[in-house]
Structure formats: C-alpha cells, structure tokens
Amino acid sequence: MTQLEHIETIEKRLWSSADNLRANSNYASNEYFLPVMGLIFLRHAYSRYLQVKPDIEASLPSRGGQTRPLTREDFSSKSAIYLKPEAQFDTLVSLRDSDDRAQAVIQAMEAIEADYDTLKGILPKSEYQELDNDVLGSLLRTFNDPALKKATGDIFGRIYEYFLTQFANQSAHDGGEFFTPVSIVQMIVNVIEPDHGTVIDPACGSGGMFVQSAHFIEKLHKNPQEVATFYGQEKNPTTIRLAKMNLAVHGLEGNIQKGITYYEDQHELCGKADFVMANPPFNVDDVDAEKIRNDPRLPFGLPSVNKKGAVSNGNYLWISYFYSYLNPTGRAGFVMSSQASSAGGQEVEVRRKLVESGDVDVMIAIRSNFFYTRSVPCELWFFNRNKPAQLKDKVLMLDARNVFRKVTRKIYDFSPEQLANLTAIIWLHRGEQQRFLARVESYLQTTLDEAQQSIPAIENFISALDGLTDKLDTIDEETRQAIDLFKTDRKSFENSITGQSNAWAKAPRDNAGLLQSAKELEPLAETSRDLLKQIDQLYKFVEKHARDSNERGLNRLLNELDDLRKQAVEQLKQVHYTFKQAHWLQERFPEAQLRDVEGLVKLVDIEEIKANDWSLTPGRYVGVAPEPENEDFDFEETLRDIHIELKGLNEEAAMLAERIQKNFEELGV
C-alpha cells in the first residue's frame, strides 16, 4: 500500500502542473486534454522502451563483430513500441530554452506515426503550437520526475488512468464512461481468460479491456498480437484516439471503429466472437425502439419501451448484444448496474430467457466506491456458451461486497491477493481443483520465503539497536529484559523457519498435505506478528532513553534505527499477511471443493432463480456474512483505514480553504 500512497502524491503533482495550463494557455480543460495525454503517452512509451531494451539488446544476433540495429519487431514482441532518438522523452527534456519545443514534440509524434500505421492521424501534433515554449518545457520536466523514471509499467498505467479520470471529472468526456478501474477489468479477465481468438468490446472506451487481456496472454508466455485480435467500437472520436494510443504504448494493435452501438454494428461479429468484455454506460433511457426492433443482436426481444417509443433502460440492450456476439464456445464478462439483475417489467422476460439458455455462468456483486467517477455498486455478469452439462442449469452467485481494499477515503479496489482468491473460487466452480491447490501452495511457500527474508532485516535492526544502546548512559531493567527476550524469541523464530522449511520440502502437495502444512505454519505466522510488535515496543523504549540522554550524535543513530525498524516490521507483516491468504481459502473450502459459504458464494439452480422472479442478484441467495469474532479484529488495518480517512478529510479541507480564499480575493475582500 505504501507504493499506492506514494504514486498518489506523484499523480496529484502531475495533475496540478497540467491544470496550470488553464491559466497559461488559450485552452479550456477539454481542449488541453489531448496535448497533455500526448506527453503522458511519450513518457509512458519511453519508460516501456527502456524497460525492455536491455533484454532485446542481449538477444540480438551479431555477425563479424557487428550487432544488427534495433527494429520495430523487436519491441513489438515485448509489448512495447520502438522509439527513434527524436521520439525519446530524454531528447525532448534536454532541449534548450531557445529550442522550439512544440516543433520537437510534433517531430517526435511524426516519427512514431511513420513507424506505426495504426497511429497515423491519431497522435496530437498541431495542438502543441498553441502552447508557450516555457510552459511546455515545464510540463516536460514535470513528466520527467525521477520517481516516474524509476516507476514500473504498472505504475505508469495507473498514472495514465488517473489523468483520464481527472479529465473526466473536468467534464472533458461523458462522465468517465470510457474508464473502468483496473481492478474490475482484471477480475473480468481472470474469469473469462481471453487467451486466443476474437476479442470484442463494443463500448471500448480507452481500451483497458484489451490491455489487461494482453497482460493475461503474456503471462502464458504468448504474444498477444499473434494469438488474439482485438475489436472495439466507441462513439467518441477523442476517446478512440486515446484507446489507440493506449494500445500502442503497450505494443498492441486493435481494430477500433466509431459507432453508436445501439444502432451500429461496425464489425458485424454477431455469433463470431470468442470473448466479449465491456463496461457500457448504465441506465441509458433514450434509445429509439423502432430503429432497433429487428436487430439480430436482440435474440431475446426488446426490453421495456415507454410511451415515447424509447427503450426505458438500455441495460438489457447491452446484455443482449454481449450474448449475441458470442460463438458457440464463447465467454463474456461485463460490468452492469446493480439494478439490472433484479429489474422488473419486460426485463424479467429477457432475463428469464437468458437464464433458461443455460449460458449465464457467474454473477459477482461489487461494493460501491470501486469507480473513480461513480460511487454506486455494480455487478459483473459472465456468460459461457460452452458450460459443462452438469452446470448448465446452475449459476454461481458470488457476493464480493465484503472483499475490498481501501486505497483512499473514496476509492476501493481488490488487492492482488483478493483477486487471486476470488479467482480461485471460480476455479473450484469449474472443477479445476489443482489450480486451487497450487494457489494455496504458493501462499504457503511465500510465507516461508517471506519469513526467511525477515531474518536479515531483524538482524540489521538488532545490530543498530545494540549500537545505540551502547551509546546510552543508562538503560532501565525493563528495557534490558525486553531486549533479551526479543533476541531469544528471534532465535526461536529462526530455528522454527529452518524446521518448517525442512518439513515443507517433504510435505505432500495434495489437499490433506496442504491443510497439515498450514496447521504447522500457523504458529510461525503468529510469531512473526508478535515479533513486529516487540520491535515497535523496543524502539519506543530506546527512543525515550535517547531523548532523555545527554549523549551527542544519538539522533542520527535513532533515525537509522527507525528506518531499520520500518524495514523489519514491513517484512514481518508480509509473513502473516501471506499466510492469512492461504487460511482464507482453506477455511472456506477445506475439502478444496466448491461449497456454499454464507455471505460469500452459492451455486444456485434454475428452480431457485425462478422462485425469486428470475433475479440474478447474488445477495439474494448467498445470505449475510457472519460478523467476525473479536480475535479476528485487525487493529493495524483498522488504524490504517482511519489514517486514510483523516488524510482524505485534511486534503479536502485544504482544497476547500484554498477555494474560499480565492473567492474572497475575487470579491475584493
């Protein structure tokens, strides 16, 4: 979480710099959107270029002592784009004040478009001529922040998405319809596993579905461009440009066409897609029913039509479209308003036909605050046209509203482990027990690995602790005993790691073996938590003595001890945290078989769905999760949530105070 908090600081600094364009250019917020996004594109592309370049150069063939030059194909195979020197971000940042920065940026864009036909006419160019040379230089330097240069590709993806969101908040686009949080997209990808063939998103926005699909394919050690073809449709021309830029920066190409999906089907892929994934606009109520009455993409008929001849709510149009695009073995996953799963009127009839088709596979409820621009809850729908016979009349209801991580006061997401655990439930639903067991095994292995890595971190803390206490003139008996006890416990912890590692190496990897291994590892995980509490307590004891002492030079030693304390504590936290993930899965599914879990998951048959008015709302079936017992209360996590809440409130208070001050100044007060 510290990485996320750190990147938030960077994001806000970048946004503040970009937002200054309102005061230093002739552009309104919706006009400087593309120039700023173009610079982020160049920065992001260059970071990915630098990330993959060493591996490419190491594998280049040489003849006669000469290594062949880098090519576009080299970078495409690594999901990046080739950048000529004039298109590299360092070249632009190093320009002198006397140089024409706008022209240099335009030349950079032209160099990229010359190598990539799919980007011709897409990248912003002429827009930079309206920017002051100094303002453009300031922007380039801001986007060249040292922290950004060291950031990973995932961090850059988050920054890219953050800017999309901020511009959406400035009404640069239609309420953020084009943006879907990465966490939700990853959940969709994990369920439908788009690893080949035709992938379509009829409401593709900025192309996030395609990017995450490509990442999934890359993890299978395949080239996305060779095994999958991406098709998108989007009504907003500016958003189409962003989507093509987003794909290109990840070394991808896609066939993205302009069209209003309610009335146009540019790709004509009805019945041909292997995978469909989307986040369509919710609750649209002005679609002309007469224009779409005979659309072949509505196999279950029209939903409710109002007196004006318009579809009362477009949700079930989208649901029907997604179903109709699938081929006989296709899978679909999409985001939908939580209202849709129990909607009344003609929607009930459409939903009945959907359920009776046997192709509704999984329903996942997501709590509110997952979207940056909406606070509403949603649900993820999944179709599978190739469900096994034993599941044909069943739907998996998964209520994930109690599974989340608080990122900021207003934004939640899934941690990587939460995503993995929810995905493991899907594996059990599909009878893929070995994948579930492999997930548990990986958690137990990582628990031991993290414990092993904590040993040097603890030793460094002890060394610094001894160095500081040697400088103190007095140490009370309580502190001395606490130090001795900690050293004894640390030694026992180290011996336990050795013993558990030896036992783990011989343990069977079947479910019974993993259950037994987890039982044996639990004391080790609990000890790690005890040790980190001892470390914090020791630091407080020694800090008090150091503050009371007259010895010189103690502040430096105390700061060093604090840094090492933080490192040791964070490392020990990982031991307990990782073990908790294995425990979460094993406690709920002790036989490594899918079973009903109150408040979480239930496999529901068609008769029960029929008895509930064909509702597909998970919460209606799974029940209410039991209140956790007091011993499960996580004080550290709760304290962190309070800190996030307080931080968010302080930031909002500061922004409000600044706004009030500006209003007073404008009034001449």
C-alpha positions, 0 to 999 in steps of 0.5 A, a space after each residue: 500500500 505504501 507504493 499506492 500512497 506514494 504514486 498518489 502524491 506523484 499523480 496529484 503533482 502531475 495533475 496540478 502542473 497540467 491544470 496550470 495550463 488553464 491559466 497559461 494557455 488559450 485552452 479550456 480543460 477539454 481542449 488541453 486534454 489531448 496535448 497533455 495525454 500526448 506527453 503522458 503517452 511519450 513518457 509512458 512509451 519511453 519508460 516501456 522502451 527502456 524497460 525492455 531494451 536491455 533484454 532485446 539488446 542481449 538477444 540480438 544476433 551479431 555477425 563479424 563483430 557487428 550487432 544488427 540495429 534495433 527494429 520495430 519487431 523487436 519491441 513489438 514482441 515485448 509489448 512495447 513500441 520502438 522509439 527513434 532518438 527524436 521520439 525519446 522523452 530524454 531528447 525532448 527534456 534536454 532541449 534548450 530554452 531557445 529550442 522550439 519545443 512544440 516543433 520537437 514534440 510534433 517531430 517526435 509524434 511524426 516519427 512514431 506515426 511513420 513507424 506505426 500505421 495504426 497511429 497515423 492521424 491519431 497522435 496530437 501534433 498541431 495542438 502543441 503550437 498553441 502552447 508557450 515554449 516555457 510552459 511546455 518545457 515545464 510540463 516536460 520536466 514535470 513528466 520527467 520526475 525521477 520517481 516516474 523514471 524509476 516507476 514500473 509499467 504498472 505504475 505508469 498505467 495507473 498514472 495514465 488512468 488517473 489523468 483520464 479520470 481527472 479529465 473526466 471529472 473536468 467534464 472533458 468526456 461523458 462522465 468517465 464512461 470510457 474508464 473502468 478501474 483496473 481492478 474490475 477489468 482484471 477480475 473480468 479477465 481472470 474469469 473469462 481468460 481471453 487467451 486466443 481468438 476474437 476479442 470484442 468490446 463494443 463500448 471500448 472506451 480507452 481500451 483497458 479491456 484489451 490491455 489487461 487481456 494482453 497482460 493475461 496472454 503474456 503471462 502464458 508466455 504468448 504474444 498477444 498480437 499473434 494469438 488474439 485480435 482485438 475489436 472495439 467500437 466507441 462513439 467518441 472520436 477523442 476517446 478512440 484516439 486515446 484507446 489507440 494510443 493506449 494500445 500502442 504504448 503497450 505494443 498492441 494493435 486493435 481494430 477500433 471503429 466509431 459507432 453508436 452501438 445501439 444502432 451500429 454494428 461496425 464489425 458485424 461479429 454477431 455469433 463470431 466472437 470468442 470473448 466479449 468484455 465491456 463496461 457500457 454506460 448504465 441506465 441509458 433511457 433514450 434509445 429509439 425502439 423502432 430503429 432497433 426492433 429487428 436487430 439480430 443482436 436482440 435474440 431475446 426481444 426488446 426490453 421495456 419501451 415507454 410511451 415515447 417509443 424509447 427503450 426505458 433502460 438500455 441495460 438489457 440492450 447491452 446484455 443482449 448484444 454481449 450474448 449475441 456476439 458470442 460463438 458457440 464456445 464463447 465467454 463474456 464478462 461485463 460490468 452492469 448496474 446493480 439494478 439490472 439483475 433484479 429489474 422488473 417489467 419486460 426485463 424479467 422476460 429477457 432475463 428469464 430467457 437468458 437464464 433458461 439458455 443455460 449460458 449465464 455462468 457467474 454473477 459477482 456483486 461489487 461494493 460501491 466506491 470501486 469507480 473513480 467517477 461513480 460511487 454506486 455498486 455494480 455487478 459483473 455478469 459472465 456468460 459461457 456458451 460452452 458450460 459443462 452439462 452438469 452446470 448448465 442449469 446452475 449459476 454461481 452467485 458470488 457476493 464480493 461486497 465484503 472483499 475490498 481494499 481501501 486505497 483512499 477515503 473514496 476509492 476501493 479496489 481488490 488487492 492482488 491477493 483478493 483477486 487471486 482468491 476470488 479467482 480461485 473460487 471460480 476455479 473450484 466452480 469449474 472443477 479445476 481443483 489443482 489450480 486451487 491447490 497450487 494457489 494455496 501452495 504458493 501462499 504457503 511457500 511465500 510465507 516461508 520465503 517471506 519469513 526467511 527474508 525477515 531474518 536479515 532485516 531483524 538482524 540489521 535492526 538488532 545490530 543498530 539497536 545494540 549500537 545505540 544502546 551502547 551509546 546510552 548512559 543508562 538503560 532501565 531493567 525493563 528495557 534490558 529484559 525486553 531486549 533479551 527476550 526479543 533476541 531469544 524469541 528471534 532465535 526461536 523464530 529462526 530455528 522454527 523457519 529452518 524446521 518448517 522449511 525442512 518439513 515443507 520440502 517433504 510435505 505432500 502437495 495434495 489437499 490433506 498435505 496442504 491443510 497439515 502444512 498450514 496447521 504447522 505454519 500457523 504458529 510461525 505466522 503468529 510469531 512473526 506478528 508478535 515479533 513486529 510488535 516487540 520491535 515497535 515496543 523496543 524502539 519506543 523504549 530506546 527512543 525515550 532513553 535517547 531523548 532523555 540522554 545527554 549523549 551527542 550524535 544519538 539522533 542520527 543513530 535513532 533515525 537509522 534505527 527507525 528506518 531499520 525498524 520500518 524495514 523489519 516490521 514491513 517484512 514481518 507483516 508480509 509473513 502473516 499477511 501471506 499466510 492469512 491468504 492461504 487460511 482464507 481459502 482453506 477455511 472456506 473450502 477445506 475439502 478444496 471443493 466448491 461449497 456454499 459459504 454464507 455471505 460469500 458464494 452459492 451455486 444456485 439452480 434454475 428452480 431457485 432463480 425462478 422462485 425469486 422472479 428470475 433475479 440474478 442478484 447474488 445477495 439474494 441467495 448467498 445470505 449475510 456474512 457472519 460478523 467476525 469474532 473479536 480475535 479476528 479484529 485487525 487493529 493495524 488495518 483498522 488504524 490504517 483505514 482511519 489514517 486514510 480517512 483523516 488524510 482524505 478529510 485534511 486534503 479536502 479541507 485544504 482544497 476547500 480553504 484554498 477555494 474560499 480564499 480565492 473567492 474572497 480575493 475575487 470579491 475584493 475582500 
